[in-house]
Amino acid sequence: MSDVFTLGEVLGVISAERIRHDVTARLDLEGSELTVAVGLARLGHSVGFLGRVSDDEIGVRTLTVLRGEGIDVSHMRVDETASSGIVLRQRRIGRVAHAVNYRDGSAGSRLSTGDVPAGAIQSARILHVSGITPALSGFTWSAVHHAVKLAKDAGVLVSVDVNHRAYLWESVEEAREGLTELAASADILFANQDELGLVENAIGSLRELVVTRGSKGASATVDGFRYDTQAAPVTVVDPTEVGGAFVAGYLSALLDDSHPADRLKRGIALAAFAVASPSTWQGLPTREELPP
């Protein structure tokens, strides 16, 4: 039994100031669900992760990182016929990054319903999914919705992060339809301010809605009551993909039976650690490092 079970794709990330000219670059791993899993594990929670990885170096690195963080990888699948997805990211002006994704046909996009472990999901306290994974392919769409149904039928809390990535959808209308369907299944929905319009038809039925607003902080509406918190003052190194860190902090405090205001504070704290690091997950804190 795990506190949280999650599933998704882990990408290799190559980043530099100017890829066509630089002779050195930074190699990392990235994935919203990866960040959530690492953030929770470092705070002492038990986490299970499901995904398909290649047998290439990025896939091996993914498994090594997950195991090293104490995350259960017993349900991971190794696909010897597909490569890992890759992101090339370069930073041209200030902190604004430009990314090019190479993930069509990747191992992660081949995750299917047959890979989903019913027992692991049904015995977890929380299932966490994002709107990224079902957008990768028809296979992943089915896998995510199958996992959600297993969780709902077993009374497992379902956490959904909207995570709209426009390049993964054919159109805004397709994204709105797909993300609204997923959001409607959530017991807890995470969205940033700009994503609310995409899932507005699902919001009215939610028991718990958490909205992040960047430098303006975040809010949570729980059982009709709204709570707000300010963003933490921090020197930003890289604001890319910080949402997973916030989700990890919020879910951690939820697992600790903390008040909604304290859930927000822990989410903001983990987000601050994340943006202060060049990696979305490497700088995340242990429980001893959390602010009082």
Backbone torsions as a table, in degrees:
resi	resn	phi	psi	omega
1	MET	NA	131.0	178.9
2	SER	-114.7	157.2	174.4
3	ASP	-68.2	-44.6	-178.0
4	VAL	-136.7	135.5	171.9
5	PHE	-118.2	135.0	-179.5
6	THR	-140.1	162.6	-179.6
7	LEU	-145.4	145.5	-179.6
8	GLY	171.7	-175.9	-179.5
9	GLU	-101.6	138.9	173.2
10	VAL	-108.0	128.6	-177.4
11	LEU	-107.7	149.8	166.7
12	GLY	-81.5	139.7	-178.5
13	VAL	-122.7	125.2	173.9
14	ILE	-113.4	119.2	-175.5
15	SER	-128.3	145.7	179.7
16	ALA	-159.9	171.2	175.4
17	GLU	-70.4	-42.8	-178.9
18	ARG	-150.9	100.4	-170.6
19	ILE	-61.5	-36.8	-176.2
20	ARG	-69.8	-17.1	-177.3
21	HIS	-117.2	-33.4	-174.6
22	ASP	-65.1	143.9	177.3
23	VAL	-98.8	-8.5	174.8
24	THR	-127.2	150.0	179.1
25	ALA	-146.9	162.9	180.0
26	ARG	-102.6	131.3	177.3
27	LEU	-106.9	130.8	-179.4
28	ASP	-147.8	178.1	171.7
29	LEU	-112.7	154.0	-178.4
30	GLU	-151.5	148.4	177.0
31	GLY	169.1	133.3	-178.5
32	SER	-55.6	-46.2	-177.9
33	GLU	-70.1	-32.3	174.6
34	LEU	-60.2	-45.7	179.9
35	THR	-62.7	-43.2	177.6
36	VAL	-59.4	-46.6	-177.1
37	ALA	-63.3	-46.2	-179.3
38	VAL	-66.2	-43.3	179.4
39	GLY	-58.1	-44.1	179.5
40	LEU	-68.6	-42.4	-178.6
41	ALA	-63.2	-39.2	-179.9
42	ARG	-67.9	-20.7	177.2
43	LEU	-92.5	9.0	172.2
44	GLY	94.6	9.2	179.9
45	HIS	-92.0	149.9	177.1
46	SER	-85.2	131.3	-173.3
47	VAL	-133.5	136.0	171.9
48	GLY	-112.4	142.6	-176.9
49	PHE	-128.0	135.3	175.7
50	LEU	-120.6	133.3	175.0
51	GLY	-172.9	165.1	172.6
52	ARG	-103.7	131.0	176.8
53	VAL	-124.4	154.7	175.2
54	SER	-77.0	167.1	173.1
55	ASP	-90.7	14.1	177.1
56	ASP	-81.4	-176.3	-174.3
57	GLU	-64.9	-34.1	177.8
58	ILE	-67.3	-41.3	177.8
59	GLY	-63.2	-43.4	178.1
60	VAL	-63.7	-41.5	178.4
61	ARG	-62.4	-39.6	178.7
62	THR	-59.2	-49.2	-179.8
63	LEU	-64.2	-37.6	179.1
64	THR	-63.4	-44.2	179.7
65	VAL	-64.4	-48.0	-178.3
66	LEU	-60.3	-46.3	178.6
67	ARG	-62.4	-42.3	-179.0
68	GLY	-62.2	-27.3	178.3
69	GLU	-87.9	1.8	178.3
70	GLY	80.3	20.5	-179.1
71	ILE	-90.8	137.5	-179.2
72	ASP	-70.8	117.6	179.2
73	VAL	-112.8	19.3	-175.6
74	SER	-66.0	-18.2	-179.6
75	HIS	-103.6	4.0	176.9
76	MET	-67.0	149.0	178.7
77	ARG	-117.6	137.6	176.7
78	VAL	-104.7	121.6	-178.7
79	ASP	-104.8	110.9	-176.5
80	GLU	-82.5	-3.6	-175.7
81	THR	-109.2	3.9	-179.1
82	ALA	-135.7	154.8	179.4
83	SER	-96.5	168.2	176.5
84	SER	-76.2	149.3	172.1
85	GLY	-72.7	148.5	-176.4
86	ILE	-131.4	143.4	171.3
87	VAL	-119.2	128.6	169.9
88	LEU	-100.8	121.7	-176.2
89	ARG	-127.6	128.9	175.9
90	GLN	-130.2	149.0	-175.7
91	ARG	-113.5	115.2	-172.6
92	ARG	-100.3	-49.1	-177.8
93	ILE	-130.0	122.8	178.6
94	GLY	59.1	-130.7	-178.7
95	ARG	-104.8	8.6	-179.1
96	VAL	-79.9	120.4	-176.8
97	ALA	-104.0	146.7	174.1
98	HIS	-112.8	126.7	-176.0
99	ALA	-122.7	143.1	172.8
100	VAL	-122.1	125.0	-176.3
101	ASN	-100.8	136.7	173.1
102	TYR	-122.5	86.2	-175.6
103	ARG	-133.3	2.4	176.6
104	ASP	-62.6	127.6	179.1
105	GLY	72.3	11.8	-179.0
106	SER	-67.8	163.3	178.0
107	ALA	-57.0	-41.0	-178.7
108	GLY	-63.0	-30.5	-179.0
109	SER	-78.5	-3.6	-179.4
110	ARG	-98.8	4.3	176.4
111	LEU	-58.2	132.2	-174.8
112	SER	-131.5	173.1	-179.0
113	THR	-60.3	-31.8	179.1
114	GLY	-66.4	-17.6	178.7
115	ASP	-85.7	-15.1	-171.3
116	VAL	-78.5	120.4	-178.5
117	PRO	-85.6	107.2	-176.0
118	ALA	-58.7	-46.5	-176.0
119	GLY	-61.9	-41.3	-178.5
120	ALA	-65.7	-38.1	179.8
121	ILE	-72.9	-43.9	-176.4
122	GLN	-69.5	-19.2	179.6
123	SER	-99.4	-1.7	179.1
124	ALA	-80.9	159.8	174.4
125	ARG	-81.8	-35.7	-179.2
126	ILE	-137.4	136.7	166.1
127	LEU	-104.1	126.6	177.5
128	HIS	-115.5	128.9	176.6
129	VAL	-133.7	163.6	177.0
130	SER	-127.8	165.8	178.8
131	GLY	-75.8	-4.2	177.9
132	ILE	-74.0	-50.6	-171.6
133	THR	-60.0	-47.7	-179.8
134	PRO	-65.7	-16.3	-179.8
135	ALA	-84.8	-7.7	-174.9
136	LEU	-72.5	-37.8	-177.4
137	SER	-169.6	170.5	174.1
138	GLY	-63.0	-34.1	178.4
139	PHE	-62.9	-49.2	-177.3
140	THR	-69.6	-32.9	175.2
141	TRP	-56.4	-49.5	-178.7
142	SER	-66.0	-39.0	-178.6
143	ALA	-63.0	-45.8	-179.1
144	VAL	-64.0	-46.1	-178.4
145	HIS	-68.5	-31.7	174.5
146	HIS	-65.3	-43.9	178.4
147	ALA	-61.7	-42.4	179.9
148	VAL	-63.2	-42.3	179.6
149	LYS	-63.7	-42.1	177.0
150	LEU	-58.6	-43.6	-179.4
151	ALA	-65.7	-46.6	-178.9
152	LYS	-61.5	-43.2	-179.2
153	ASP	-64.6	-27.9	-178.5
154	ALA	-94.4	0.5	-179.0
155	GLY	76.6	20.1	178.1
156	VAL	-83.0	136.6	179.4
157	LEU	-64.8	131.7	-179.6
158	VAL	-106.9	121.2	177.2
159	SER	-107.7	130.0	-179.1
160	VAL	-126.8	129.6	171.8
161	ASP	-106.7	120.8	-174.6
162	VAL	-56.6	-51.0	174.4
163	ASN	45.7	57.7	179.8
164	HIS	-69.8	123.2	174.0
165	ARG	-119.7	103.2	-171.3
166	ALA	-57.2	-35.4	-175.9
167	TYR	-68.9	-14.3	179.9
168	LEU	-88.6	-9.1	-176.8
169	TRP	-114.4	149.3	179.7
170	GLU	-68.4	-32.6	-177.5
171	SER	-157.8	168.3	176.1
172	VAL	-63.5	-38.7	-179.1
173	GLU	-64.6	-40.6	177.7
174	GLU	-63.9	-41.7	178.2
175	ALA	-63.2	-44.7	-180.0
176	ARG	-59.6	-45.1	-178.9
177	GLU	-65.1	-47.3	-177.6
178	GLY	-67.4	-43.3	-178.5
179	LEU	-71.7	-33.5	176.8
180	THR	-65.6	-41.1	177.9
181	GLU	-61.4	-43.0	179.1
182	LEU	-68.4	-43.1	-178.9
183	ALA	-61.8	-34.0	-178.9
184	ALA	-65.0	-19.6	-179.8
185	SER	-88.5	-4.4	-172.4
186	ALA	-80.2	142.7	164.5
187	ASP	-88.7	-31.9	174.0
188	ILE	-130.4	125.4	178.8
189	LEU	-115.6	129.5	175.2
190	PHE	-107.3	133.5	177.7
191	ALA	-152.1	151.3	169.7
192	ASN	-90.5	169.0	-173.6
193	GLN	-54.9	-38.8	-176.1
194	ASP	-74.0	-16.5	-177.1
195	GLU	-91.1	-10.8	-174.2
196	LEU	-60.0	-37.3	-179.7
197	GLY	-63.9	-27.6	-179.5
198	LEU	-72.7	-26.8	-174.7
199	VAL	-120.9	20.5	-174.3
200	GLU	-58.7	-30.4	-178.8
201	ASN	-71.8	-14.7	179.2
202	ALA	-99.2	-15.0	-170.8
203	ILE	-65.7	-37.1	-175.5
204	GLY	-61.1	-24.7	-177.3
205	SER	-95.1	1.0	-174.1
206	LEU	-81.9	142.0	174.6
207	ARG	-85.2	-31.0	-176.0
208	GLU	-141.5	116.6	179.9
209	LEU	-121.3	124.8	-178.9
210	VAL	-117.4	124.7	-175.4
211	VAL	-121.5	126.1	175.8
212	THR	-98.8	143.2	-175.4
213	ARG	-130.8	32.7	177.0
214	GLY	60.5	-127.1	-177.8
215	SER	-67.9	-10.2	178.9
216	LYS	-92.3	3.5	175.6
217	GLY	94.1	-146.5	-175.9
218	ALA	-154.0	161.9	177.4
219	SER	-138.1	155.7	175.0
220	ALA	-133.8	130.1	173.6
221	THR	-109.3	113.8	-174.7
222	VAL	-124.6	118.7	-179.5
223	ASP	52.0	39.2	175.7
224	GLY	88.3	-7.2	179.4
225	PHE	-104.7	134.4	-178.2
226	ARG	-103.5	138.6	177.8
227	TYR	-127.3	143.1	-178.1
228	ASP	-130.5	151.6	173.0
229	THR	-145.7	152.2	-179.1
230	GLN	-85.7	158.4	173.9
231	ALA	-69.5	151.9	179.6
232	ALA	-83.2	139.8	175.6
233	PRO	-69.0	124.6	-176.6
234	VAL	-156.1	149.2	174.0
235	THR	-81.9	115.7	-173.5
236	VAL	-81.9	125.8	173.6
237	VAL	-97.9	-46.7	179.9
238	ASP	-153.5	113.1	-178.6
239	PRO	-86.7	5.7	-175.1
240	THR	-66.9	132.7	171.5
241	GLU	54.6	43.5	-177.6
242	VAL	-80.9	-14.1	-174.5
243	GLY	-58.3	-37.2	-179.3
244	GLY	-62.1	-36.2	178.6
245	ALA	-65.6	-43.0	178.2
246	PHE	-60.9	-45.1	179.9
247	VAL	-59.7	-43.6	179.8
248	ALA	-58.8	-45.0	179.8
249	GLY	-64.6	-43.4	-179.0
250	TYR	-63.6	-46.9	-179.0
251	LEU	-66.2	-34.8	177.1
252	SER	-59.3	-47.5	179.8
253	ALA	-67.3	-33.8	175.5
254	LEU	-62.8	-43.9	177.9
255	LEU	-63.1	-28.5	177.5
256	ASP	-84.1	5.4	-179.2
257	ASP	62.0	35.5	179.9
258	SER	-81.5	159.0	177.2
259	HIS	-64.6	150.5	178.8
260	PRO	-52.2	-37.3	178.7
261	ALA	-63.7	-37.1	178.4
262	ASP	-74.4	-28.8	174.7
263	ARG	-63.7	-43.3	178.1
264	LEU	-62.1	-42.8	-178.0
265	LYS	-62.9	-40.2	179.5
266	ARG	-70.7	-36.3	175.3
267	GLY	-60.7	-45.7	178.5
268	ILE	-62.9	-38.2	-179.6
269	ALA	-63.5	-45.9	179.9
270	LEU	-67.5	-35.4	176.5
271	ALA	-62.4	-38.2	178.9
272	ALA	-64.3	-42.6	176.3
273	PHE	-60.8	-39.8	-177.0
274	ALA	-66.3	-46.3	-177.0
275	VAL	-72.6	-16.5	178.1
276	ALA	-84.5	2.0	-178.5
277	SER	-123.4	151.4	175.6
278	PRO	-72.8	-8.4	179.9
279	SER	-112.1	148.1	178.8
280	THR	-71.3	-19.6	-173.8
281	TRP	-132.1	-23.9	-173.4
282	GLN	-65.3	-29.7	-178.2
283	GLY	-89.3	4.2	-177.1
284	LEU	-66.2	146.8	-171.0
285	PRO	-86.7	160.9	164.9
286	THR	-84.6	171.6	-179.5
287	ARG	-62.8	-33.5	-179.6
288	GLU	-67.1	-22.7	-177.3
289	GLU	-91.6	-4.6	179.4
290	LEU	-66.5	143.9	175.7
291	PRO	-67.3	151.3	-178.4
292	PRO	-65.7	NA	NA
